């Protein structure tokens, strides 16, 4: 991912409703969720939901497909993984870490604070 793509993705997720939508889509898996169902589950007006989905789509975080009369949205796992990879690239001064404790310990050791 480029820095521009990361900024766009983080900007899209930096809003309470969009973050909630994205989390629901990640939980839903590849089958996705219809826009109307998302609006209903989150208690958001359909017009507002359309706006939020457009922002997430513009950021490349969601994909959409027409199923009959409904538009079904799903998380773009490739983009999500790319974003996570960008954020954790060179984590802990290049020391592989699998959980927060290992990362924090490795960072402390590198600084001589351990």
Backbone as XML, in Angstrom:
<?xml version="1.0"?>
<chain id="A" units="angstrom">
  <residue number="1" name="UNK">
    <atom name="N" x="0.840" y="-1.183" z="0.000"/>
    <atom name="CA" x="0.000" y="0.000" z="0.000"/>
    <atom name="C" x="0.881" y="1.240" z="0.000"/>
  </residue>
  <residue number="2" name="UNK">
    <atom name="N" x="0.407" y="2.248" z="-0.673"/>
    <atom name="CA" x="1.114" y="3.523" z="-0.663"/>
    <atom name="C" x="0.645" y="4.355" z="0.523"/>
  </residue>
  <residue number="3" name="UNK">
    <atom name="N" x="1.406" y="5.358" z="0.865"/>
    <atom name="CA" x="1.030" y="6.235" z="1.970"/>
    <atom name="C" x="-0.319" y="6.897" z="1.694"/>
  </residue>
  <residue number="4" name="UNK">
    <atom name="N" x="-0.585" y="7.271" z="0.443"/>
    <atom name="CA" x="-1.862" y="7.894" z="0.086"/>
    <atom name="C" x="-3.030" y="6.938" z="0.333"/>
  </residue>
  <residue number="5" name="UNK">
    <atom name="N" x="-2.868" y="5.673" z="-0.025"/>
    <atom name="CA" x="-3.920" y="4.684" z="0.203"/>
    <atom name="C" x="-4.157" y="4.458" z="1.693"/>
  </residue>
  <residue number="6" name="UNK">
    <atom name="N" x="-3.089" y="4.451" z="2.443"/>
    <atom name="CA" x="-3.199" y="4.259" z="3.892"/>
    <atom name="C" x="-3.940" y="5.430" z="4.521"/>
  </residue>
  <residue number="7" name="UNK">
    <atom name="N" x="-3.597" y="6.644" z="4.126"/>
    <atom name="CA" x="-4.258" y="7.831" z="4.669"/>
    <atom name="C" x="-5.746" y="7.806" z="4.328"/>
  </residue>
  <residue number="8" name="UNK">
    <atom name="N" x="-6.081" y="7.423" z="3.105"/>
    <atom name="CA" x="-7.490" y="7.344" z="2.700"/>
    <atom name="C" x="-8.234" y="6.292" z="3.517"/>
  </residue>
  <residue number="9" name="UNK">
    <atom name="N" x="-7.610" y="5.132" z="3.719"/>
    <atom name="CA" x="-8.251" y="4.060" z="4.485"/>
    <atom name="C" x="-8.436" y="4.461" z="5.945"/>
  </residue>
  <residue number="10" name="UNK">
    <atom name="N" x="-7.395" y="5.012" z="6.541"/>
    <atom name="CA" x="-7.508" y="5.432" z="7.937"/>
    <atom name="C" x="-8.517" y="6.560" z="8.103"/>
  </residue>
  <residue number="11" name="UNK">
    <atom name="N" x="-8.560" y="7.461" z="7.136"/>
    <atom name="CA" x="-9.545" y="8.542" z="7.169"/>
    <atom name="C" x="-10.966" y="8.009" z="7.100"/>
  </residue>
  <residue number="12" name="UNK">
    <atom name="N" x="-11.171" y="7.002" z="6.273"/>
    <atom name="CA" x="-12.504" y="6.413" z="6.159"/>
    <atom name="C" x="-12.905" y="5.706" z="7.452"/>
  </residue>
  <residue number="13" name="UNK">
    <atom name="N" x="-11.963" y="5.084" z="8.104"/>
    <atom name="CA" x="-12.259" y="4.349" z="9.335"/>
    <atom name="C" x="-12.318" y="5.256" z="10.566"/>
  </residue>
  <residue number="14" name="UNK">
    <atom name="N" x="-11.898" y="6.501" z="10.431"/>
    <atom name="CA" x="-11.846" y="7.426" z="11.562"/>
    <atom name="C" x="-13.191" y="8.107" z="11.798"/>
  </residue>
  <residue number="15" name="UNK">
    <atom name="N" x="-14.246" y="7.332" z="11.678"/>
    <atom name="CA" x="-15.607" y="7.823" z="11.919"/>
    <atom name="C" x="-16.377" y="6.662" z="12.527"/>
  </residue>
  <residue number="16" name="UNK">
    <atom name="N" x="-17.095" y="6.928" z="13.580"/>
    <atom name="CA" x="-17.737" y="5.874" z="14.368"/>
    <atom name="C" x="-18.626" y="4.931" z="13.547"/>
  </residue>
  <residue number="17" name="UNK">
    <atom name="N" x="-19.493" y="5.475" z="12.705"/>
    <atom name="CA" x="-20.413" y="4.626" z="11.932"/>
    <atom name="C" x="-19.671" y="3.810" z="10.882"/>
  </residue>
  <residue number="18" name="UNK">
    <atom name="N" x="-18.704" y="4.428" z="10.212"/>
    <atom name="CA" x="-17.953" y="3.685" z="9.193"/>
    <atom name="C" x="-17.122" y="2.572" z="9.819"/>
  </residue>
  <residue number="19" name="UNK">
    <atom name="N" x="-16.548" y="2.845" z="10.964"/>
    <atom name="CA" x="-15.789" y="1.806" z="11.661"/>
    <atom name="C" x="-16.716" y="0.650" z="12.041"/>
  </residue>
  <residue number="20" name="UNK">
    <atom name="N" x="-17.902" y="0.966" z="12.536"/>
    <atom name="CA" x="-18.870" y="-0.074" z="12.904"/>
    <atom name="C" x="-19.300" y="-0.873" z="11.678"/>
  </residue>
  <residue number="21" name="UNK">
    <atom name="N" x="-19.536" y="-0.200" z="10.558"/>
    <atom name="CA" x="-19.912" y="-0.883" z="9.319"/>
    <atom name="C" x="-18.795" y="-1.821" z="8.886"/>
  </residue>
  <residue number="22" name="UNK">
    <atom name="N" x="-17.578" y="-1.327" z="8.882"/>
    <atom name="CA" x="-16.455" y="-2.151" z="8.441"/>
    <atom name="C" x="-16.291" y="-3.371" z="9.342"/>
  </residue>
  <residue number="23" name="UNK">
    <atom name="N" x="-16.418" y="-3.188" z="10.638"/>
    <atom name="CA" x="-16.305" y="-4.322" z="11.561"/>
    <atom name="C" x="-17.395" y="-5.356" z="11.304"/>
  </residue>
  <residue number="24" name="UNK">
    <atom name="N" x="-18.614" y="-4.910" z="11.044"/>
    <atom name="CA" x="-19.692" y="-5.853" z="10.726"/>
    <atom name="C" x="-19.394" y="-6.614" z="9.444"/>
  </residue>
  <residue number="25" name="UNK">
    <atom name="N" x="-18.862" y="-5.908" z="8.453"/>
    <atom name="CA" x="-18.546" y="-6.568" z="7.189"/>
    <atom name="C" x="-17.414" y="-7.576" z="7.349"/>
  </residue>
  <residue number="26" name="UNK">
    <atom name="N" x="-16.445" y="-7.266" z="8.161"/>
    <atom name="CA" x="-15.354" y="-8.215" z="8.423"/>
    <atom name="C" x="-15.925" y="-9.459" z="9.099"/>
  </residue>
  <residue number="27" name="UNK">
    <atom name="N" x="-16.820" y="-9.268" z="10.052"/>
    <atom name="CA" x="-17.438" y="-10.396" z="10.758"/>
    <atom name="C" x="-18.321" y="-11.220" z="9.826"/>
  </residue>
  <residue number="28" name="UNK">
    <atom name="N" x="-18.960" y="-10.574" z="8.851"/>
    <atom name="CA" x="-19.895" y="-11.266" z="7.959"/>
    <atom name="C" x="-19.191" y="-12.212" z="7.001"/>
  </residue>
  <residue number="29" name="UNK">
    <atom name="N" x="-17.938" y="-11.971" z="6.713"/>
    <atom name="CA" x="-17.205" y="-12.834" z="5.796"/>
    <atom name="C" x="-17.467" y="-12.476" z="4.350"/>
  </residue>
  <residue number="30" name="UNK">
    <atom name="N" x="-17.078" y="-13.386" z="3.473"/>
    <atom name="CA" x="-17.122" y="-13.140" z="2.028"/>
    <atom name="C" x="-18.531" y="-12.948" z="1.491"/>
  </residue>
  <residue number="31" name="UNK">
    <atom name="N" x="-19.537" y="-13.502" z="2.145"/>
    <atom name="CA" x="-20.909" y="-13.356" z="1.645"/>
    <atom name="C" x="-21.431" y="-11.934" z="1.771"/>
  </residue>
  <residue number="32" name="UNK">
    <atom name="N" x="-20.898" y="-11.173" z="2.704"/>
    <atom name="CA" x="-21.260" y="-9.770" z="2.839"/>
    <atom name="C" x="-22.631" y="-9.545" z="3.442"/>
  </residue>
  <residue number="33" name="UNK">
    <atom name="N" x="-23.053" y="-8.282" z="3.405"/>
    <atom name="CA" x="-24.337" y="-7.867" z="3.981"/>
    <atom name="C" x="-24.947" y="-6.821" z="3.067"/>
  </residue>
  <residue number="34" name="UNK">
    <atom name="N" x="-26.243" y="-6.908" z="2.865"/>
    <atom name="CA" x="-26.951" y="-5.913" z="2.055"/>
    <atom name="C" x="-26.949" y="-4.569" z="2.770"/>
  </residue>
  <residue number="35" name="UNK">
    <atom name="N" x="-26.923" y="-3.508" z="1.986"/>
    <atom name="CA" x="-26.874" y="-2.155" z="2.541"/>
    <atom name="C" x="-28.037" y="-1.895" z="3.498"/>
  </residue>
  <residue number="36" name="UNK">
    <atom name="N" x="-29.226" y="-2.326" z="3.133"/>
    <atom name="CA" x="-30.396" y="-2.128" z="3.983"/>
    <atom name="C" x="-30.261" y="-2.824" z="5.323"/>
  </residue>
  <residue number="37" name="UNK">
    <atom name="N" x="-29.705" y="-4.021" z="5.317"/>
    <atom name="CA" x="-29.487" y="-4.752" z="6.567"/>
    <atom name="C" x="-28.460" y="-4.048" z="7.438"/>
  </residue>
  <residue number="38" name="UNK">
    <atom name="N" x="-27.412" y="-3.523" z="6.812"/>
    <atom name="CA" x="-26.413" y="-2.781" z="7.583"/>
    <atom name="C" x="-27.053" y="-1.583" z="8.269"/>
  </residue>
  <residue number="39" name="UNK">
    <atom name="N" x="-27.849" y="-0.833" z="7.519"/>
    <atom name="CA" x="-28.512" y="0.345" z="8.070"/>
    <atom name="C" x="-29.416" y="-0.044" z="9.231"/>
  </residue>
  <residue number="40" name="UNK">
    <atom name="N" x="-30.154" y="-1.114" z="9.057"/>
    <atom name="CA" x="-31.073" y="-1.572" z="10.102"/>
    <atom name="C" x="-30.321" y="-2.035" z="11.341"/>
  </residue>
  <residue number="41" name="UNK">
    <atom name="N" x="-29.296" y="-2.829" z="11.156"/>
    <atom name="CA" x="-28.543" y="-3.371" z="12.295"/>
    <atom name="C" x="-27.846" y="-2.289" z="13.102"/>
  </residue>
  <residue number="42" name="UNK">
    <atom name="N" x="-27.418" y="-1.226" z="12.422"/>
    <atom name="CA" x="-26.699" y="-0.159" z="13.121"/>
    <atom name="C" x="-27.578" y="1.035" z="13.479"/>
  </residue>
  <residue number="43" name="UNK">
    <atom name="N" x="-28.842" y="0.981" z="13.059"/>
    <atom name="CA" x="-29.752" y="2.089" z="13.366"/>
    <atom name="C" x="-29.382" y="3.379" z="12.666"/>
  </residue>
  <residue number="44" name="UNK">
    <atom name="N" x="-28.931" y="3.255" z="11.424"/>
    <atom name="CA" x="-28.513" y="4.410" z="10.633"/>
    <atom name="C" x="-29.496" y="4.584" z="9.479"/>
  </residue>
  <residue number="45" name="UNK">
    <atom name="N" x="-29.863" y="5.812" z="9.177"/>
    <atom name="CA" x="-30.767" y="6.075" z="8.053"/>
    <atom name="C" x="-30.134" y="5.565" z="6.759"/>
  </residue>
  <residue number="46" name="UNK">
    <atom name="N" x="-30.949" y="4.985" z="5.861"/>
    <atom name="CA" x="-30.412" y="4.451" z="4.604"/>
    <atom name="C" x="-29.587" y="5.460" z="3.795"/>
  </residue>
  <residue number="47" name="UNK">
    <atom name="N" x="-30.004" y="6.723" z="3.781"/>
    <atom name="CA" x="-29.232" y="7.721" z="3.035"/>
    <atom name="C" x="-27.861" y="7.947" z="3.671"/>
  </residue>
  <residue number="48" name="UNK">
    <atom name="N" x="-27.797" y="7.944" z="4.978"/>
    <atom name="CA" x="-26.521" y="8.080" z="5.669"/>
    <atom name="C" x="-25.662" y="6.848" z="5.443"/>
  </residue>
  <residue number="49" name="UNK">
    <atom name="N" x="-26.289" y="5.678" z="5.435"/>
    <atom name="CA" x="-25.541" y="4.445" z="5.204"/>
    <atom name="C" x="-24.909" y="4.477" z="3.823"/>
  </residue>
  <residue number="50" name="UNK">
    <atom name="N" x="-25.643" y="4.953" z="2.836"/>
    <atom name="CA" x="-25.101" y="5.051" z="1.474"/>
    <atom name="C" x="-23.863" y="5.937" z="1.454"/>
  </residue>
  <residue number="51" name="UNK">
    <atom name="N" x="-23.908" y="7.048" z="2.172"/>
    <atom name="CA" x="-22.768" y="7.955" z="2.249"/>
    <atom name="C" x="-21.561" y="7.248" z="2.870"/>
  </residue>
  <residue number="52" name="UNK">
    <atom name="N" x="-21.788" y="6.555" z="3.988"/>
    <atom name="CA" x="-20.684" y="5.881" z="4.675"/>
    <atom name="C" x="-20.102" y="4.756" z="3.823"/>
  </residue>
  <residue number="53" name="UNK">
    <atom name="N" x="-20.957" y="4.004" z="3.159"/>
    <atom name="CA" x="-20.478" y="2.928" z="2.287"/>
    <atom name="C" x="-19.683" y="3.487" z="1.111"/>
  </residue>
  <residue number="54" name="UNK">
    <atom name="N" x="-20.102" y="4.627" z="0.592"/>
    <atom name="CA" x="-19.356" y="5.258" z="-0.507"/>
    <atom name="C" x="-17.962" y="5.670" z="-0.046"/>
  </residue>
  <residue number="55" name="UNK">
    <atom name="N" x="-17.856" y="6.170" z="1.174"/>
    <atom name="CA" x="-16.555" y="6.561" z="1.713"/>
    <atom name="C" x="-15.645" y="5.339" z="1.889"/>
  </residue>
  <residue number="56" name="UNK">
    <atom name="N" x="-16.203" y="4.261" z="2.404"/>
    <atom name="CA" x="-15.425" y="3.035" z="2.577"/>
    <atom name="C" x="-15.027" y="2.444" z="1.230"/>
  </residue>
  <residue number="57" name="UNK">
    <atom name="N" x="-15.928" y="2.529" z="0.270"/>
    <atom name="CA" x="-15.642" y="2.021" z="-1.075"/>
    <atom name="C" x="-14.545" y="2.850" z="-1.737"/>
  </residue>
  <residue number="58" name="UNK">
    <atom name="N" x="-14.632" y="4.170" z="-1.618"/>
    <atom name="CA" x="-13.622" y="5.063" z="-2.184"/>
    <atom name="C" x="-12.239" y="4.775" z="-1.593"/>
  </residue>
  <residue number="59" name="UNK">
    <atom name="N" x="-12.213" y="4.386" z="-0.327"/>
    <atom name="CA" x="-10.949" y="4.060" z="0.340"/>
    <atom name="C" x="-10.466" y="2.659" z="-0.025"/>
  </residue>
  <residue number="60" name="UNK">
    <atom name="N" x="-11.271" y="1.908" z="-0.769"/>
    <atom name="CA" x="-10.882" y="0.567" z="-1.185"/>
    <atom name="C" x="-11.073" y="-0.501" z="-0.129"/>
  </residue>
  <residue number="61" name="UNK">
    <atom name="N" x="-11.810" y="-0.175" z="0.930"/>
    <atom name="CA" x="-11.981" y="-1.112" z="2.035"/>
    <atom name="C" x="-13.164" y="-2.058" z="1.857"/>
  </residue>
  <residue number="62" name="UNK">
    <atom name="N" x="-14.108" y="-1.712" z="0.981"/>
    <atom name="CA" x="-15.259" y="-2.585" z="0.762"/>
    <atom name="C" x="-15.482" y="-2.790" z="-0.730"/>
  </residue>
  <residue number="63" name="UNK">
    <atom name="N" x="-16.082" y="-3.920" z="-1.032"/>
    <atom name="CA" x="-16.482" y="-4.238" z="-2.400"/>
    <atom name="C" x="-17.994" y="-4.354" z="-2.406"/>
  </residue>
  <residue number="64" name="UNK">
    <atom name="N" x="-18.585" y="-4.175" z="-3.577"/>
    <atom name="CA" x="-20.031" y="-4.288" z="-3.674"/>
    <atom name="C" x="-20.412" y="-5.150" z="-4.865"/>
  </residue>
  <residue number="65" name="UNK">
    <atom name="N" x="-21.536" y="-5.821" z="-4.722"/>
    <atom name="CA" x="-22.057" y="-6.661" z="-5.800"/>
    <atom name="C" x="-23.573" y="-6.601" z="-5.758"/>
  </residue>
  <residue number="66" name="UNK">
    <atom name="N" x="-24.175" y="-6.560" z="-6.921"/>
    <atom name="CA" x="-25.638" y="-6.531" z="-6.991"/>
    <atom name="C" x="-26.147" y="-7.964" z="-6.941"/>
  </residue>
  <residue number="67" name="UNK">
    <atom name="N" x="-27.083" y="-8.204" z="-6.015"/>
    <atom name="CA" x="-27.770" y="-9.491" z="-5.895"/>
    <atom name="C" x="-29.258" y="-9.204" z="-5.987"/>
  </residue>
  <residue number="68" name="UNK">
    <atom name="N" x="-29.803" y="-9.387" z="-7.168"/>
    <atom name="CA" x="-31.208" y="-9.050" z="-7.367"/>
    <atom name="C" x="-31.398" y="-7.552" z="-7.256"/>
  </residue>
  <residue number="69" name="UNK">
    <atom name="N" x="-32.269" y="-7.157" z="-6.348"/>
    <atom name="CA" x="-32.521" y="-5.716" z="-6.150"/>
    <atom name="C" x="-31.646" y="-5.113" z="-5.062"/>
  </residue>
  <residue number="70" name="UNK">
    <atom name="N" x="-30.860" y="-5.915" z="-4.416"/>
    <atom name="CA" x="-30.022" y="-5.438" z="-3.314"/>
    <atom name="C" x="-28.574" y="-5.283" z="-3.752"/>
  </residue>
  <residue number="71" name="UNK">
    <atom name="N" x="-27.899" y="-4.353" z="-3.106"/>
    <atom name="CA" x="-26.451" y="-4.236" z="-3.262"/>
    <atom name="C" x="-25.844" y="-4.790" z="-1.984"/>
  </residue>
  <residue number="72" name="UNK">
    <atom name="N" x="-25.005" y="-5.797" z="-2.162"/>
    <atom name="CA" x="-24.378" y="-6.462" z="-1.022"/>
    <atom name="C" x="-22.935" y="-5.984" z="-0.926"/>
  </residue>
  <residue number="73" name="UNK">
    <atom name="N" x="-22.556" y="-5.592" z="0.264"/>
    <atom name="CA" x="-21.205" y="-5.093" z="0.517"/>
    <atom name="C" x="-20.422" y="-6.130" z="1.301"/>
  </residue>
  <residue number="74" name="UNK">
    <atom name="N" x="-19.138" y="-6.211" z="1.021"/>
    <atom name="CA" x="-18.258" y="-7.110" z="1.756"/>
    <atom name="C" x="-16.926" y="-6.409" z="1.989"/>
  </residue>
  <residue number="75" name="UNK">
    <atom name="N" x="-16.255" y="-6.831" z="3.041"/>
    <atom name="CA" x="-14.942" y="-6.265" z="3.360"/>
    <atom name="C" x="-13.941" y="-6.691" z="2.303"/>
  </residue>
  <residue number="76" name="UNK">
    <atom name="N" x="-13.058" y="-5.788" z="1.936"/>
    <atom name="CA" x="-11.948" y="-6.105" z="1.044"/>
    <atom name="C" x="-10.794" y="-6.535" z="1.946"/>
  </residue>
  <residue number="77" name="UNK">
    <atom name="N" x="-10.674" y="-7.855" z="2.119"/>
    <atom name="CA" x="-9.668" y="-8.374" z="3.046"/>
    <atom name="C" x="-8.248" y="-8.089" z="2.569"/>
  </residue>
  <residue number="78" name="UNK">
    <atom name="N" x="-8.039" y="-8.033" z="1.266"/>
    <atom name="CA" x="-6.722" y="-7.697" z="0.746"/>
    <atom name="C" x="-6.300" y="-6.304" z="1.177"/>
  </residue>
  <residue number="79" name="UNK">
    <atom name="N" x="-7.229" y="-5.347" z="1.076"/>
    <atom name="CA" x="-6.937" y="-3.976" z="1.502"/>
    <atom name="C" x="-6.728" y="-3.909" z="3.008"/>
  </residue>
  <residue number="80" name="UNK">
    <atom name="N" x="-7.566" y="-4.637" z="3.752"/>
    <atom name="CA" x="-7.428" y="-4.650" z="5.205"/>
    <atom name="C" x="-6.061" y="-5.214" z="5.600"/>
  </residue>
  <residue number="81" name="UNK">
    <atom name="N" x="-5.676" y="-6.329" z="4.989"/>
    <atom name="CA" x="-4.376" y="-6.924" z="5.295"/>
    <atom name="C" x="-3.229" y="-6.018" z="4.857"/>
  </residue>
  <residue number="82" name="UNK">
    <atom name="N" x="-3.400" y="-5.333" z="3.728"/>
    <atom name="CA" x="-2.385" y="-4.389" z="3.275"/>
    <atom name="C" x="-2.210" y="-3.244" z="4.258"/>
  </residue>
  <residue number="83" name="UNK">
    <atom name="N" x="-3.321" y="-2.747" z="4.777"/>
    <atom name="CA" x="-3.279" y="-1.663" z="5.760"/>
    <atom name="C" x="-2.580" y="-2.136" z="7.031"/>
  </residue>
  <residue number="84" name="UNK">
    <atom name="N" x="-2.950" y="-3.310" z="7.515"/>
    <atom name="CA" x="-2.311" y="-3.840" z="8.720"/>
    <atom name="C" x="-0.821" y="-4.081" z="8.480"/>
  </residue>
  <residue number="85" name="UNK">
    <atom name="N" x="-0.487" y="-4.580" z="7.305"/>
    <atom name="CA" x="0.918" y="-4.802" z="6.982"/>
    <atom name="C" x="1.707" y="-3.508" z="6.954"/>
  </residue>
  <residue number="86" name="UNK">
    <atom name="N" x="1.110" y="-2.472" z="6.365"/>
    <atom name="CA" x="1.768" y="-1.171" z="6.303"/>
    <atom name="C" x="2.013" y="-0.628" z="7.709"/>
  </residue>
  <residue number="87" name="UNK">
    <atom name="N" x="1.005" y="-0.768" z="8.573"/>
    <atom name="CA" x="1.112" y="-0.227" z="9.924"/>
    <atom name="C" x="2.107" y="-1.001" z="10.780"/>
  </residue>
  <residue number="88" name="UNK">
    <atom name="N" x="2.294" y="-2.273" z="10.492"/>
    <atom name="CA" x="3.184" y="-3.082" z="11.324"/>
    <atom name="C" x="4.512" y="-3.399" z="10.648"/>
  </residue>
  <residue number="89" name="UNK">
    <atom name="N" x="4.716" y="-2.882" z="9.448"/>
    <atom name="CA" x="5.980" y="-3.106" z="8.758"/>
    <atom name="C" x="7.112" y="-2.563" z="9.622"/>
  </residue>
  <residue number="90" name="UNK">
    <atom name="N" x="8.123" y="-3.359" z="9.776"/>
    <atom name="CA" x="9.280" y="-2.998" z="10.603"/>
    <atom name="C" x="8.919" y="-2.788" z="12.066"/>
  </residue>
  <residue number="91" name="UNK">
    <atom name="N" x="7.881" y="-3.464" z="12.492"/>
    <atom name="CA" x="7.464" y="-3.401" z="13.890"/>
    <atom name="C" x="8.619" y="-3.824" z="14.789"/>
  </residue>
  <residue number="92" name="UNK">
    <atom name="N" x="8.719" y="-3.196" z="15.893"/>
    <atom name="CA" x="9.677" y="-3.589" z="16.932"/>
    <atom name="C" x="11.110" y="-3.615" z="16.414"/>
  </residue>
  <residue number="93" name="UNK">
    <atom name="N" x="11.433" y="-2.662" z="15.582"/>
    <atom name="CA" x="12.792" y="-2.547" z="15.061"/>
    <atom name="C" x="13.203" y="-3.794" z="14.277"/>
  </residue>
  <residue number="94" name="UNK">
    <atom name="N" x="12.212" y="-4.382" z="13.572"/>
    <atom name="CA" x="12.490" y="-5.541" z="12.737"/>
    <atom name="C" x="12.440" y="-6.873" z="13.447"/>
  </residue>
  <residue number="95" name="UNK">
    <atom name="N" x="12.201" y="-6.867" z="14.742"/>
    <atom name="CA" x="12.107" y="-8.113" z="15.505"/>
    <atom name="C" x="10.700" y="-8.661" z="15.321"/>
  </residue>
  <residue number="96" name="UNK">
    <atom name="N" x="10.557" y="-9.898" z="14.825"/>
    <atom name="CA" x="9.209" y="-10.459" z="14.664"/>
    <atom name="C" x="8.494" y="-10.516" z="16.006"/>
  </residue>
  <residue number="97" name="UNK">
    <atom name="N" x="7.250" y="-10.103" z="16.022"/>
    <atom name="CA" x="6.483" y="-10.172" z="17.260"/>
    <atom name="C" x="5.120" y="-10.780" z="16.969"/>
  </residue>
  <residue number="98" name="UNK">
    <atom name="N" x="4.642" y="-11.567" z="17.896"/>
    <atom name="CA" x="3.365" y="-12.231" z="17.713"/>
    <atom name="C" x="2.303" y="-11.720" z="18.665"/>
  </residue>
  <residue number="99" name="UNK">
    <atom name="N" x="2.682" y="-10.993" z="19.678"/>
    <atom name="CA" x="1.695" y="-10.386" z="20.566"/>
    <atom name="C" x="2.283" y="-9.095" z="21.135"/>
  </residue>
  <residue number="100" name="UNK">
    <atom name="N" x="1.433" y="-8.338" z="21.817"/>
    <atom name="CA" x="1.847" y="-7.033" z="22.332"/>
    <atom name="C" x="3.006" y="-7.126" z="23.312"/>
  </residue>
  <residue number="101" name="UNK">
    <atom name="N" x="2.988" y="-8.136" z="24.148"/>
    <atom name="CA" x="4.038" y="-8.245" z="25.163"/>
    <atom name="C" x="5.401" y="-8.445" z="24.517"/>
  </residue>
  <residue number="102" name="UNK">
    <atom name="N" x="5.464" y="-9.318" z="23.527"/>
    <atom name="CA" x="6.745" y="-9.560" z="22.871"/>
    <atom name="C" x="7.237" y="-8.303" z="22.167"/>
  </residue>
  <residue number="103" name="UNK">
    <atom name="N" x="6.331" y="-7.594" z="21.530"/>
    <atom name="CA" x="6.713" y="-6.380" z="20.809"/>
    <atom name="C" x="7.210" y="-5.326" z="21.794"/>
  </residue>
  <residue number="104" name="UNK">
    <atom name="N" x="6.494" y="-5.138" z="22.866"/>
    <atom name="CA" x="6.894" y="-4.136" z="23.856"/>
    <atom name="C" x="8.225" y="-4.514" z="24.488"/>
  </residue>
  <residue number="105" name="UNK">
    <atom name="N" x="8.403" y="-5.798" z="24.809"/>
    <atom name="CA" x="9.666" y="-6.237" z="25.411"/>
    <atom name="C" x="10.828" y="-6.032" z="24.451"/>
  </residue>
  <residue number="106" name="UNK">
    <atom name="N" x="10.645" y="-6.368" z="23.188"/>
    <atom name="CA" x="11.717" y="-6.216" z="22.202"/>
    <atom name="C" x="12.069" y="-4.750" z="22.027"/>
  </residue>
  <residue number="107" name="UNK">
    <atom name="N" x="11.070" y="-3.876" z="22.023"/>
    <atom name="CA" x="11.327" y="-2.447" z="21.858"/>
    <atom name="C" x="12.097" y="-1.911" z="23.056"/>
  </residue>
  <residue number="108" name="UNK">
    <atom name="N" x="11.751" y="-2.372" z="24.245"/>
    <atom name="CA" x="12.458" y="-1.932" z="25.453"/>
    <atom name="C" x="13.911" y="-2.400" z="25.422"/>
  </residue>
  <residue number="109" name="UNK">
    <atom name="N" x="14.133" y="-3.638" z="25.019"/>
    <atom name="CA" x="15.498" y="-4.158" z="24.956"/>
    <atom name="C" x="16.351" y="-3.371" z="23.988"/>
  </residue>
  <residue number="110" name="UNK">
    <atom name="N" x="15.765" y="-2.993" z="22.863"/>
    <atom name="CA" x="16.515" y="-2.232" z="21.864"/>
    <atom name="C" x="16.943" y="-0.870" z="22.413"/>
  </residue>
  <residue number="111" name="UNK">
    <atom name="N" x="16.118" y="-0.290" z="23.277"/>
    <atom name="CA" x="16.421" y="1.025" z="23.861"/>
    <atom name="C" x="17.288" y="0.896" z="25.111"/>
  </residue>
  <residue number="112" name="UNK">
    <atom name="N" x="17.516" y="-0.332" z="25.577"/>
    <atom name="CA" x="18.307" y="-0.539" z="26.783"/>
    <atom name="C" x="17.535" y="-0.290" z="28.050"/>
  </residue>
  <residue number="113" name="UNK">
    <atom name="N" x="16.194" y="-0.289" z="27.969"/>
    <atom name="CA" x="15.373" y="0.008" z="29.138"/>
    <atom name="C" x="14.950" y="-1.250" z="29.878"/>
  </residue>
  <residue number="114" name="UNK">
    <atom name="N" x="15.246" y="-2.415" z="29.353"/>
    <atom name="CA" x="14.770" y="-3.645" z="29.998"/>
    <atom name="C" x="15.657" y="-4.051" z="31.152"/>
  </residue>
</chain>
